[in-house]
């Protein structure tokens, strides 16, 4: 397997960010998070960034063709040996469009890595998160501060972010189930989906993903 072209899938709170960081370290893959990519193009005032900004200042969604152009730009610039894509595609239509553009480059996906977590665990994980203004992160149950409501490192009060409020989490999950969950069948039908139990310890999940990728490489050689 000359390259590892990977997509990370899963609901909010599944731990995709943790696994992405470890896979980047393991394989030296460029991480392509669409939110980071949009910010990067806007800050660098690229042509794509300026076009995206026109939509964003109006409160409109950035069109798929612009997002895909940014992804392909990153792939061609840094992803010769593969890439790790997170946050895109979110819909079957986006998956089709992305696949078509990768085909034009002579590239193909290696796997879509799905980290699965039930809604009730997502709710517990996200609603229990607390953060201080300097970004230090805690959890009221899994990783509480020494003194309730106060950051251990700088003594500042901890807050729950707006997107971690239960009502916001429910909306995010509803959107995921409606728009993104169909990608499970989409990539499964193409033999690309690999499933991982996101309720397990993050190191166990990482080891399972590594073993799966090793198996894919072995199968290609046979």
N, CA, C and O of each residue as an XYZ file, in Angstrom:
888
protein
N       0.865     -1.189      0.000
C       0.000      0.000      0.000
C       0.896      1.232      0.000
O       1.534      1.553      1.003
N       0.934      1.908     -1.123
C       1.866      3.021     -1.266
C       1.421      4.250     -0.499
O       2.244      5.100     -0.158
N       0.118      4.357     -0.220
C      -0.370      5.534      0.494
C      -1.535      5.146      1.382
O      -2.217      4.150      1.143
N      -1.752      5.960      2.420
C      -2.875      5.771      3.336
C      -3.790      6.983      3.212
O      -3.484      8.057      3.730
N      -4.899      6.806      2.532
C      -5.865      7.885      2.359
C      -7.082      7.559      3.210
O      -7.888      6.699      2.855
N      -7.208      8.251      4.335
C      -8.168      7.868      5.361
C      -9.188      8.958      5.635
O      -8.878     10.148      5.589
N     -10.416      8.528      5.920
C     -11.470      9.424      6.387
C     -11.867      8.983      7.786
O     -12.046      7.791      8.036
N     -12.005      9.936      8.698
C     -12.490      9.655     10.047
C     -13.971      9.991     10.124
O     -14.386     11.091      9.759
N     -14.769      9.036     10.603
C     -16.198      9.243     10.779
C     -16.584      8.955     12.226
O     -15.891      8.227     12.937
N     -17.699      9.537     12.645
C     -18.208      9.271     13.985
C     -18.963     10.474     14.507
O     -18.790     11.584     14.004
N     -19.795     10.269     15.506
C     -20.573     11.374     16.069
C     -19.692     12.336     16.852
O     -18.547     12.009     17.163
N     -20.208     13.512     17.173
C     -19.459     14.408     18.064
C     -19.208     13.701     19.387
O     -20.074     12.987     19.892
N     -18.013     13.905     19.950
C     -17.697     13.277     21.223
C     -17.217     11.847     21.119
O     -17.050     11.179     22.140
N     -16.986     11.355     19.894
C     -16.545      9.972     19.730
C     -15.060      9.796     20.015
O     -14.593      8.672     20.198
N     -14.314     10.900     20.055
C     -12.871     10.805     20.275
C     -12.069     10.826     18.992
O     -10.921     10.383     18.972
N     -12.658     11.333     17.918
C     -11.947     11.360     16.634
C     -10.690     12.217     16.718
O      -9.664     11.874     16.130
N     -10.764     13.329     17.445
C      -9.602     14.204     17.545
C      -8.412     13.509     18.184
O      -7.276     13.667     17.736
N      -8.676     12.742     19.229
C      -7.607     11.979     19.891
C      -6.988     10.972     18.943
O      -5.765     10.854     18.871
N      -7.826     10.242     18.212
C      -7.310      9.235     17.291
C      -6.587      9.880     16.117
O      -5.592      9.343     15.630
N      -7.078     11.028     15.659
C      -6.409     11.725     14.565
C      -4.991     12.116     14.959
O      -4.056     11.950     14.176
N      -4.833     12.636     16.175
C      -3.506     13.046     16.637
C      -2.543     11.863     16.677
O      -1.374     11.992     16.313
N      -3.037     10.719     17.119
C      -2.171      9.540     17.211
C      -1.825      8.990     15.828
O      -0.695      8.559     15.598
N      -2.780      9.002     14.916
C      -2.504      8.512     13.565
C      -1.529      9.430     12.838
O      -0.688      8.963     12.070
N      -1.639     10.720     13.077
C      -0.682     11.653     12.476
C       0.729     11.330     12.949
O       1.677     11.345     12.164
N       0.856     11.039     14.231
C       2.172     10.710     14.788
C       2.667      9.375     14.255
O       3.851      9.221     13.957
N       1.755      8.404     14.135
C       2.139      7.065     13.665
C       2.654      7.075     12.231
O       3.678      6.468     11.917
N       1.920      7.779     11.367
C       2.162      7.634      9.933
C       2.627      8.919      9.246
O       2.888      8.914      8.043
N       2.733     10.009      9.990
C       3.177     11.261      9.392
C       2.228     11.808      8.347
O       2.648     12.473      7.401
N       0.941     11.525      8.522
C      -0.053     11.971      7.552
C      -0.469     13.415      7.821
O      -0.608     13.810      8.979
N      -0.668     14.200      6.779
C      -1.239     15.527      6.990
C      -2.691     15.397      7.445
O      -3.468     14.636      6.868
N      -3.043     16.145      8.480
C      -4.418     16.138      8.994
C      -5.199     17.228      8.280
O      -4.809     18.395      8.295
N      -6.301     16.842      7.657
C      -7.119     17.801      6.923
C      -8.461     17.915      7.636
O      -9.391     17.156      7.364
N      -8.543     18.879      8.555
C      -9.801     19.196      9.219
C     -10.409     20.381      8.500
O      -9.752     21.410      8.337
N     -11.648     20.255      8.069
C     -12.203     21.288      7.195
C     -12.293     22.643      7.895
O     -12.108     23.676      7.253
N     -12.575     22.658      9.196
C     -12.610     23.927      9.915
C     -11.259     24.610      9.907
O     -11.165     25.808      9.642
N     -10.199     23.843     10.199
C      -8.844     24.392     10.172
C      -8.469     24.851      8.771
O      -7.800     25.869      8.595
N      -8.909     24.086      7.779
C      -8.569     24.395      6.394
C      -9.188     25.728      5.957
O      -8.536     26.540      5.300
N     -10.443     25.938      6.328
C     -11.100     27.203      5.994
C     -10.382     28.386      6.652
O     -10.153     29.417      6.019
N     -10.030     28.220      7.940
C      -9.323     29.298      8.641
C      -7.970     29.585      8.000
O      -7.575     30.741      7.849
N      -7.273     28.529      7.628
C      -5.948     28.675      7.027
C      -6.029     29.472      5.716
O      -5.215     30.364      5.477
N      -7.000     29.148      4.882
C      -7.129     29.849      3.603
C      -7.564     31.295      3.806
O      -7.111     32.189      3.091
N      -8.441     31.528      4.778
C      -8.872     32.906      5.047
C      -7.720     33.748      5.580
O      -7.514     34.879      5.142
N      -6.965     33.184      6.537
C      -5.865     33.937      7.134
C      -4.757     34.234      6.119
O      -4.126     35.290      6.162
N      -4.530     33.278      5.199
C      -3.500     33.470      4.178
C      -4.016     34.241      2.971
O      -3.268     34.527      2.036
N      -5.303     34.575      3.002
C      -5.938     35.347      1.937
C      -5.679     34.742      0.564
O      -5.348     35.447     -0.390
N      -5.838     33.421      0.481
C      -5.722     32.756     -0.814
C      -6.968     33.058     -1.642
O      -7.962     33.575     -1.132
N      -6.893     32.728     -2.909
C      -8.063     32.937     -3.779
C      -9.248     32.119     -3.271
O     -10.376     32.612     -3.237
N      -8.996     30.873     -2.879
C     -10.069     30.040     -2.345
C     -10.598     30.618     -1.035
O     -11.801     30.590     -0.775
N      -9.689     31.142     -0.215
C     -10.096     31.730      1.056
C     -10.969     32.961      0.864
O     -11.943     33.164      1.588
N     -10.613     33.777     -0.117
C     -11.420     34.983     -0.388
C     -12.807     34.614     -0.887
O     -13.800     35.241     -0.516
N     -12.865     33.584     -1.736
C     -14.169     33.137     -2.233
C     -15.024     32.585     -1.086
O     -16.222     32.856     -1.005
N     -14.394     31.811     -0.208
C     -15.120     31.248      0.928
C     -15.625     32.349      1.850
O     -16.735     32.270      2.374
N     -14.808     33.369      2.042
C     -15.176     34.479      2.924
C     -16.434     35.189      2.429
O     -17.249     35.641      3.232
N     -16.591     35.287      1.129
C     -17.773     35.941      0.568
C     -19.060     35.253      1.035
O     -20.065     35.907      1.315
N     -19.007     33.941      1.111
C     -20.185     33.188      1.578
C     -20.346     33.319      3.084
O     -21.459     33.479      3.585
N     -19.233     33.251      3.800
C     -19.289     33.233      5.259
C     -19.785     34.551      5.830
O     -20.517     34.555      6.819
N     -19.400     35.670      5.226
C     -19.849     36.961      5.757
C     -21.349     37.145      5.553
O     -21.986     37.925      6.260
N     -21.908     36.426      4.586
C     -23.358     36.477      4.379
C     -24.094     35.468      5.254
O     -25.324     35.423      5.270
N     -23.323     34.660      5.981
C     -23.935     33.637      6.807
C     -24.333     32.399      6.024
O     -25.100     31.571      6.515
N     -23.809     32.264      4.790
C     -24.119     31.107      3.948
C     -23.071     30.018      4.133
O     -21.942     30.289      4.542
N     -23.457     28.786      3.829
C     -22.510     27.685      3.850
C     -21.544     27.809      2.677
O     -21.930     28.214      1.580
N     -20.287     27.456      2.922
C     -19.312     27.446      1.837
C     -19.658     26.291      0.904
O     -19.811     25.164      1.377
N     -19.790     26.526     -0.407
C     -20.177     25.459     -1.332
C     -19.208     24.281     -1.313
O     -18.012     24.442     -1.067
N     -19.746     23.104     -1.575
C     -18.931     21.893     -1.546
C     -17.744     21.975     -2.497
O     -16.651     21.511     -2.172
N     -17.960     22.572     -3.684
C     -16.861     22.611     -4.639
C     -15.672     23.406     -4.133
O     -14.529     23.095     -4.467
N     -15.933     24.444     -3.318
C     -14.835     25.214     -2.739
C     -14.104     24.415     -1.667
O     -12.874     24.410     -1.613
N     -14.878     23.734     -0.809
C     -14.265     22.925      0.249
C     -13.425     21.808     -0.366
O     -12.303     21.555      0.074
N     -13.969     21.141     -1.383
C     -13.231     20.055     -2.027
C     -11.966     20.596     -2.694
O     -10.921     19.946     -2.660
N     -12.053     21.778     -3.299
C     -10.861     22.378     -3.913
C      -9.769     22.611     -2.871
O      -8.588     22.394     -3.144
N     -10.170     23.055     -1.671
C      -9.195     23.257     -0.592
C      -8.582     21.929     -0.162
O      -7.377     21.837      0.073
N      -9.432     20.889     -0.061
C      -8.938     19.567      0.332
C      -7.935     19.049     -0.697
O      -6.865     18.559     -0.335
N      -8.281     19.158     -1.971
C      -7.399     18.650     -3.021
C      -6.091     19.437     -3.076
O      -5.032     18.872     -3.348
N      -6.168     20.731     -2.818
C      -4.962     21.553     -2.768
C      -4.011     21.043     -1.691
O      -2.801     20.955     -1.898
N      -4.587     20.709     -0.533
C      -3.785     20.181      0.579
C      -3.218     18.802      0.239
O      -2.057     18.506      0.524
N      -4.053     17.967     -0.374
C      -3.624     16.616     -0.737
C      -2.454     16.674     -1.720
O      -1.465     15.959     -1.560
N      -2.573     17.522     -2.727
C      -1.513     17.607     -3.729
C      -0.244     18.229     -3.161
O       0.860     17.897     -3.592
N      -0.401     19.136     -2.189
C       0.755     19.836     -1.626
C       1.488     18.989     -0.585
O       2.719     18.947     -0.573
N       0.728     18.309      0.295
C       1.355     17.627      1.419
C       1.023     16.131      1.512
O       1.622     15.411      2.311
N       0.072     15.668      0.701
C      -0.442     14.315      0.903
C      -0.011     13.289     -0.107
O      -0.796     12.416     -0.480
N       1.226     13.374     -0.561
C       1.677     12.396     -1.550
C       1.639     10.970     -1.012
O       1.363     10.028     -1.755
N       1.917     10.813      0.287
C       1.929      9.485      0.896
C       0.619      9.160      1.616
O       0.488      8.117      2.257
N      -0.340     10.070      1.495
C      -1.631      9.828      2.135
C      -2.111     11.046      2.894
O      -1.427     12.067      2.966
N      -3.311     10.919      3.463
C      -3.897     12.027      4.219
C      -4.922     11.476      5.194
O      -5.381     10.340      5.073
N      -5.266     12.306      6.156
C      -6.270     11.970      7.154
C      -7.322     13.077      7.131
O      -7.058     14.205      7.546
N      -8.503     12.745      6.645
C      -9.553     13.732      6.436
C     -10.613     13.613      7.525
O     -11.162     12.536      7.757
N     -10.898     14.742      8.195
C     -11.853     14.760      9.301
C     -12.830     15.916      9.105
O     -12.419     17.048      8.847
N     -14.117     15.626      9.227
C     -15.119     16.675      9.089
C     -15.688     16.806      7.692
O     -16.534     17.665      7.443
N     -15.237     15.966      6.780
C     -15.732     15.976      5.410
C     -15.390     14.629      4.795
O     -14.274     14.143      4.977
N     -16.301     14.023      4.083
C     -17.660     14.459      3.761
C     -18.614     14.278      4.945
O     -18.377     13.470      5.843
N     -19.695     15.054      4.916
C     -20.749     14.945      5.920
C     -22.039     14.370      5.338
O     -22.950     14.007      6.081
N     -22.114     14.286      4.024
C     -23.305     13.766      3.369
C     -22.886     12.831      2.238
O     -21.733     12.838      1.807
N     -23.846     12.022      1.760
C     -23.570     11.112      0.645
C     -23.218     11.898     -0.612
O     -22.330     11.495     -1.364
N     -23.909     13.020     -0.850
C     -23.608     13.827     -2.034
C     -22.174     14.343     -1.981
O     -21.487     14.362     -3.002
N     -21.720     14.759     -0.812
C     -20.344     15.228     -0.673
C     -19.356     14.081     -0.888
O     -18.292     14.275     -1.476
N     -19.709     12.900     -0.414
C     -18.839     11.733     -0.599
C     -18.693     11.407     -2.078
O     -17.597     11.100     -2.546
N     -19.803     11.474     -2.814
C     -19.749     11.241     -4.260
C     -18.829     12.258     -4.938
O     -17.976     11.898     -5.750
N     -19.015     13.524     -4.593
C     -18.227     14.582     -5.223
C     -16.741     14.428     -4.905
O     -15.893     14.569     -5.785
N     -16.437     14.139     -3.650
C     -15.043     13.954     -3.256
C     -14.427     12.767     -3.982
O     -13.299     12.857     -4.467
N     -15.152     11.660     -4.061
C     -14.642     10.474     -4.740
C     -14.342     10.734     -6.205
O     -13.332     10.268     -6.734
N     -15.223     11.480     -6.857
C     -15.007     11.802     -8.267
C     -13.746     12.628     -8.465
O     -12.981     12.393     -9.401
N     -13.531     13.603     -7.574
C     -12.350     14.467     -7.713
C     -11.062     13.707     -7.398
O     -10.037     13.933     -8.041
N     -11.108     12.819     -6.424
C      -9.920     12.000     -6.130
C      -9.608     11.077     -7.300
O      -8.443     10.854     -7.629
N     -10.657     10.537     -7.931
C     -10.444      9.679     -9.104
C      -9.692     10.424    -10.201
O      -8.828      9.855    -10.868
N     -10.023     11.692    -10.381
C      -9.353     12.490    -11.417
C      -7.859     12.635    -11.143
O      -7.057     12.793    -12.063
N      -7.497     12.577     -9.842
C      -6.090     12.658     -9.461
C      -5.412     11.286     -9.461
O      -4.217     11.172     -9.187
N      -6.190     10.256     -9.769
C      -5.644      8.905     -9.709
C      -5.457      8.411     -8.285
O      -4.633      7.534     -8.027
N      -6.232      8.980     -7.354
C      -6.134      8.585     -5.949
C      -7.402      7.843     -5.555
O      -8.452      8.013     -6.175
N      -7.297      7.018     -4.519
C      -8.475      6.339     -4.002
C      -8.379      6.261     -2.488
O      -7.288      6.293     -1.920
N      -9.521      6.160     -1.850
C      -9.541      6.028     -0.400
C      -9.060      4.645      0.020
O      -9.355      3.640     -0.627
N      -8.317      4.622      1.112
C      -7.886      3.357      1.691
C      -8.968      2.805      2.602
O      -9.294      1.619      2.543
N      -9.526      3.673      3.449
C     -10.554      3.226      4.400
C     -11.271      4.430      4.985
O     -10.724      5.530      5.066
N     -12.518      4.188      5.393
C     -13.281      5.141      6.200
C     -13.355      4.550      7.600
O     -13.970      3.504      7.804
N     -12.733      5.214      8.559
C     -12.608      4.714      9.931
C     -13.748      5.284     10.767
O     -13.788      6.483     11.039
N     -14.670      4.421     11.169
C     -15.847      4.853     11.924
C     -15.661      4.540     13.402
O     -15.565      3.375     13.788
N     -15.610      5.581     14.225
C     -15.537      5.429     15.677
C     -16.968      5.560     16.210
O     -17.552      6.643     16.186
N     -17.521      4.444     16.691
C     -18.928      4.399     17.081
C     -19.093      4.593     18.590
O     -18.392      3.970     19.387
N     -20.028      5.465     18.966
C     -20.347      5.719     20.369
C     -21.858      5.968     20.465
O     -22.389      6.759     19.686
N     -22.562      5.315     21.397
C     -24.005      5.551     21.537
C     -24.308      6.980     21.989
O     -23.478      7.642     22.613
N     -25.514      7.435     21.658
C     -25.903      8.808     21.975
C     -25.791      9.128     23.459
O     -25.364     10.221     23.829
N     -26.178      8.170     24.320
C     -26.173      8.473     25.750
C     -24.757      8.707     26.277
O     -24.563      9.484     27.213
N     -23.772      8.041     25.684
C     -22.385      8.252     26.102
C     -21.863      9.569     25.541
O     -21.126     10.283     26.221
N     -22.236      9.896     24.309
C     -21.889     11.199     23.756
C     -22.418     12.307     24.667
O     -21.701     13.257     24.984
N     -23.683     12.174     25.085
C     -24.286     13.188     25.948
C     -23.506     13.316     27.260
O     -23.240     14.427     27.718
N     -23.142     12.191     27.858
C     -22.406     12.224     29.124
C     -21.024     12.843     28.949
O     -20.578     13.631     29.784
N     -20.357     12.486     27.869
C     -19.015     13.012     27.625
C     -19.035     14.527     27.405
O     -18.265     15.259     28.028
N     -19.909     14.985     26.526
C     -19.877     16.389     26.132
C     -20.517     17.301     27.173
O     -19.996     18.383     27.445
N     -21.633     16.885     27.755
C     -22.308     17.758     28.725
C     -21.489     17.910     30.003
O     -21.664     18.875     30.746
N     -20.593     16.954     30.258
C     -19.760     17.026     31.455
C     -18.444     17.757     31.267
O     -17.682     17.923     32.218
N     -18.174     18.195     30.046
C     -16.911     18.900     29.809
C     -16.952     20.298     30.414
O     -17.979     20.976     30.382
N     -15.823     20.711     30.962
C     -15.663     22.072     31.458
C     -14.309     22.593     30.976
O     -13.339     21.841     30.882
N     -14.261     23.875     30.676
C     -13.032     24.456     30.136
C     -12.776     25.796     30.807
O     -13.714     26.519     31.144
N     -11.505     26.124     30.999
C     -11.159     27.439     31.535
C     -10.842     28.367     30.369
O     -10.625     27.889     29.256
N     -10.809     29.677     30.591
C     -10.556     30.615     29.482
C      -9.239     30.383     28.760
O      -9.086     30.792     27.608
N      -8.281     29.730     29.421
C      -6.995     29.451     28.779
C      -6.975     28.109     28.056
O      -5.937     27.690     27.544
N      -8.124     27.436     28.015
C      -8.234     26.216     27.218
C      -7.994     24.913     27.943
O      -8.089     23.852     27.326
N      -7.680     24.946     29.251
C      -7.489     23.699     29.989
C      -8.824     22.986     30.137
O      -9.833     23.595     30.493
N      -8.817     21.687     29.859
C     -10.067     20.929     29.738
C     -10.221     19.949     30.893
O      -9.255     19.318     31.322
N     -11.450     19.830     31.389
C     -11.780     18.896     32.477
C     -13.102     18.208     32.159
O     -13.802     18.565     31.211
N     -13.420     17.210     32.980
C     -14.730     16.568     32.909
C     -15.206     16.336     34.332
O     -14.453     15.866     35.185
N     -16.476     16.673     34.578
C     -16.976     16.615     35.953
C     -16.921     15.214     36.534
O     -16.822     15.061     37.752
N     -16.983     14.179     35.687
C     -16.953     12.803     36.175
C     -15.621     12.111     35.916
O     -15.078     11.455     36.806
N     -15.089     12.253     34.698
C     -13.918     11.475     34.281
C     -12.588     12.139     34.620
O     -11.586     11.451     34.816
N     -12.567     13.456     34.692
C     -11.313     14.170     34.955
C     -11.621     15.488     35.658
O     -11.387     16.559     35.098
N     -12.147     15.417     36.886
C     -12.572     16.659     37.567
C     -11.378     17.450     38.098
O     -10.314     16.882     38.344
N     -11.553     18.754     38.272
C     -10.494     19.559     38.907
C     -10.434     19.246     40.397
O     -11.364     18.669     40.960
N      -9.340     19.629     41.023
C      -9.196     19.378     42.466
C     -10.246     20.140     43.267
O     -10.751     19.654     44.279
N     -10.561     21.339     42.796
C     -11.588     22.157     43.447
C     -12.692     22.415     42.432
O     -12.439     22.918     41.337
N     -13.902     22.070     42.802
C     -15.019     22.123     41.869
C     -15.162     23.516     41.231
O     -15.195     24.537     41.916
N     -15.244     23.514     39.892
C     -15.495     24.741     39.156
C     -14.307     25.653     38.974
O     -14.453     26.764     38.464
N     -13.100     25.196     39.391
C     -11.916     26.054     39.315
C     -10.778     25.294     38.633
O     -10.521     24.134     38.954
N     -10.100     25.949     37.693
C      -8.997     25.324     36.971
C      -7.817     25.066     37.907
O      -7.425     25.948     38.670
N      -7.253     23.860     37.851
C      -6.101     23.501     38.682
C      -4.870     24.339     38.335
O      -4.059     24.644     39.210
N      -4.729     24.711     37.063
C      -3.481     25.298     36.602
C      -3.407     26.814     36.774
O      -2.332     27.359     37.026
N      -4.544     27.494     36.639
C      -4.472     28.953     36.761
C      -5.551     29.546     37.654
O      -5.669     30.768     37.754
N      -6.341     28.698     38.303
C      -7.315     29.173     39.277
C      -8.505     29.916     38.696
O      -9.275     30.522     39.441
N      -8.669     29.884     37.399
C      -9.770     30.612     36.777
C     -11.034     29.746     36.767
O     -10.942     28.518     36.780
N     -12.211     30.378     36.743
C     -13.456     29.601     36.784
C     -13.661     28.796     35.507
O     -13.328     29.242     34.409
N     -14.219     27.596     35.679
C     -14.507     26.725     34.542
C     -15.929     26.972     34.047
O     -16.828     27.284     34.828
N     -16.112     26.826     32.750
C     -17.436     27.014     32.164
C     -17.784     25.814     31.283
O     -16.915     25.036     30.890
N     -19.068     25.688     30.987
C     -19.498     24.736     29.978
C     -19.785     25.528     28.699
O     -20.582     26.466     28.706
N     -19.133     25.144     27.614
C     -19.315     25.852     26.354
C     -20.753     25.705     25.869
O     -21.447     24.747     26.208
N     -21.179     26.674     25.071
C     -22.556     26.653     24.571
C     -22.850     25.381     23.787
O     -23.946     24.831     23.887
N     -21.867     24.904     22.996
C     -22.140     23.718     22.183
C     -22.087     22.428     22.994
O     -22.342     21.349     22.459
N     -21.755     22.533     24.295
C     -21.808     21.377     25.189
C     -23.057     21.381     26.066
O     -23.212     20.508     26.920
N     -23.936     22.339     25.869
C     -25.216     22.320     26.555
C     -26.046     21.154     26.013
O     -25.994     20.879     24.815
N     -26.813     20.462     26.866
C     -27.569     19.282     26.407
C     -28.423     19.531     25.171
O     -28.451     18.693     24.270
N     -29.117     20.661     25.107
C     -29.968     20.934     23.944
C     -29.130     21.051     22.665
O     -29.540     20.588     21.601
N     -27.950     21.675     22.783
C     -27.074     21.808     21.618
C     -26.533     20.447     21.186
O     -26.430     20.173     19.991
N     -26.188     19.597     22.149
C     -25.699     18.261     21.824
C     -26.773     17.459     21.109
O     -26.488     16.750     20.144
N     -28.010     17.571     21.582
C     -29.111     16.860     20.930
C     -29.271     17.313     19.480
O     -29.524     16.492     18.599
N     -29.129     18.592     19.232
C     -29.230     19.093     17.856
C     -28.082     18.569     17.001
O     -28.284     18.173     15.853
N     -26.877     18.568     17.569
C     -25.723     18.070     16.822
C     -25.877     16.583     16.492
O     -25.539     16.148     15.392
N     -26.382     15.820     17.440
C     -26.601     14.393     17.196
C     -27.689     14.167     16.154
O     -27.562     13.289     15.300
N     -28.756     14.954     16.223
C     -29.842     14.815     15.241
C     -29.319     15.084     13.830
O     -29.666     14.376     12.885
N     -28.478     16.119     13.697
C     -27.889     16.434     12.402
C     -26.988     15.300     11.929
O     -27.016     14.920     10.758
N     -26.193     14.766     12.845
C     -25.305     13.653     12.499
C     -26.105     12.452     11.998
O     -25.778     11.877     10.960
N     -27.146     12.074     12.729
C     -27.925     10.892     12.344
C     -28.620     11.094     11.001
O     -28.726     10.159     10.208
N     -29.087     12.302     10.748
C     -29.827     12.563      9.511
C     -28.904     12.675      8.302
O     -29.180     12.097      7.251
N     -27.806     13.422      8.451
C     -26.979     13.748      7.297
C     -25.769     12.840      7.117
O     -25.444     12.443      5.998
N     -25.099     12.511      8.231
C     -23.789     11.855      8.136
C     -23.860     10.348      8.329
O     -23.077      9.618      7.722
N     -24.765      9.873      9.148
C     -24.836      8.432      9.413
C     -25.040      7.602      8.147
O     -24.526      6.485      8.085
N     -25.769      8.092      7.123
C     -25.877      7.301      5.890
C     -24.541      6.978      5.228
O     -24.469      6.077      4.393
N     -23.483      7.704      5.591
C     -22.168      7.394      5.037
C     -21.672      6.017      5.484
O     -20.817      5.421      4.828
N     -22.202      5.518      6.588
C     -21.803      4.173      7.019
C     -22.140      3.159      5.933
O     -21.288      2.366      5.532
N     -23.386      3.185      5.456
C     -23.779      2.257      4.394
C     -23.051      2.566      3.091
O     -22.659      1.659      2.357
N     -22.874      3.851      2.815
C     -22.209      4.265      1.573
C     -20.816      3.641      1.480
O     -20.470      3.033      0.467
N     -20.021      3.794      2.536
C     -18.656      3.266      2.480
C     -18.607      1.762      2.726
O     -17.693      1.089      2.248
N     -19.572      1.230      3.460
C     -19.639     -0.218      3.665
C     -19.889     -0.929      2.340
O     -19.258     -1.945      2.047
N     -20.812     -0.392      1.539
C     -21.118     -0.991      0.234
C     -19.906     -0.987     -0.688
O     -19.814     -1.814     -1.596
N     -18.988     -0.074     -0.466
C     -17.777      0.024     -1.291
C     -16.589     -0.705     -0.675
O     -15.470     -0.619     -1.180
N     -16.836     -1.419      0.414
C     -15.789     -2.204      1.059
C     -14.741     -1.391      1.781
O     -13.638     -1.874      2.039
N     -15.086     -0.137      2.115
C     -14.097      0.761      2.716
C     -14.307      0.993      4.207
O     -13.406      1.493      4.880
N     -15.471      0.642      4.735
C     -15.786      0.981      6.123
C     -15.102      0.027      7.098
O     -15.115     -1.191      6.920
N     -14.508      0.610      8.125
C     -13.938     -0.164      9.228
C     -14.481      0.426     10.528
O     -14.398      1.635     10.745
N     -15.034     -0.422     11.387
C     -15.727      0.029     12.592
C     -14.863     -0.154     13.837
O     -14.127     -1.133     13.960
N     -14.968      0.814     14.764
C     -14.219      0.764     16.015
C     -15.124      1.195     17.165
O     -15.928      2.118     17.034
N     -14.970      0.503     18.296
C     -15.804      0.766     19.468
C     -15.223      1.934     20.253
O     -14.250      1.777     20.990
N     -15.835      3.117     20.088
C     -15.334      4.312     20.735
C     -15.617      4.384     22.218
O     -15.181      5.330     22.874
N     -16.344      3.403     22.780
C     -16.568      3.393     24.228
C     -15.375      2.781     24.963
O     -15.272      2.901     26.183
N     -14.491      2.140     24.240
C     -13.323      1.525     24.857
C     -12.262      2.581     25.160
O     -12.352      3.719     24.700
N     -11.262      2.186     25.939
C     -10.157      3.091     26.261
C      -9.517      3.599     24.973
O      -9.383      2.857     24.000
N      -9.124      4.873     24.980
C      -8.612      5.489     23.750
C      -7.369      4.787     23.206
O      -7.140      4.771     21.997
N      -6.563      4.202     24.107
C      -5.388      3.461     23.644
C      -5.801      2.168     22.964
O      -5.191      1.770     21.972
N      -6.832      1.505     23.486
C      -7.346      0.293     22.843
C      -7.903      0.612     21.460
O      -7.685     -0.138     20.509
N      -8.621      1.724     21.353
C      -9.159      2.123     20.044
C      -8.007      2.375     19.072
O      -8.046      1.937     17.922
N      -7.000      3.073     19.536
C      -5.835      3.357     18.694
C      -5.164      2.074     18.240
O      -4.826      1.934     17.065
N      -4.967      1.130     19.164
C      -4.325     -0.138     18.809
C      -5.154     -0.907     17.783
O      -4.607     -1.533     16.875
N      -6.474     -0.856     17.934
C      -7.356     -1.541     16.986
C      -7.250     -0.916     15.593
O      -7.214     -1.629     14.590
N      -7.202      0.409     15.536
C      -7.070      1.073     14.241
C      -5.736      0.722     13.587
O      -5.683      0.424     12.394
N      -4.664      0.759     14.369
C      -3.337      0.410     13.827
C      -3.319     -1.022     13.291
O      -2.778     -1.280     12.216
N      -3.910     -1.945     14.041
C      -3.939     -3.342     13.605
C      -4.750     -3.495     12.317
O      -4.390     -4.275     11.435
N      -5.839     -2.745     12.220
C      -6.673     -2.803     11.022
C      -5.912     -2.286      9.806
O      -5.972     -2.888      8.734
N      -5.206     -1.187      9.965
C      -4.436     -0.648      8.849
C      -3.293     -1.586      8.456
O      -2.966     -1.713      7.276
N      -2.696     -2.235      9.441
C      -1.643     -3.211      9.139
C      -2.208     -4.375      8.336
O      -1.557     -4.866      7.414
N      -3.417     -4.819      8.680
C      -4.064     -5.904      7.957
C      -4.370     -5.496      6.527
O      -4.189     -6.288      5.603
N      -4.836     -4.256      6.334
C      -5.117     -3.778      4.977
C      -3.847     -3.775      4.127
O      -3.878     -4.137      2.951
N      -2.750     -3.373      4.721
C      -1.480     -3.365      3.981
C      -1.044     -4.787      3.627
O      -0.544     -5.037      2.530
N      -1.238     -5.712      4.566
C      -0.866     -7.098      4.319
C      -1.722     -7.689      3.196
O      -1.214     -8.380      2.314
N      -3.023     -7.407      3.242
C      -3.924     -7.941      2.229
C      -3.555     -7.440      0.833
O      -3.708     -8.163     -0.152
N      -3.072     -6.211      0.753
C      -2.709     -5.662     -0.549
C      -1.495     -6.364     -1.129
O      -1.368     -6.502     -2.345
N      -0.597     -6.808     -0.247
C       0.617     -7.475     -0.717
C       0.351     -8.894     -1.195
O       1.096     -9.423     -2.020
N      -0.720     -9.519     -0.675
C      -0.995    -10.922     -1.005
C      -1.615    -11.062     -2.390
O      -1.909    -12.175     -2.825
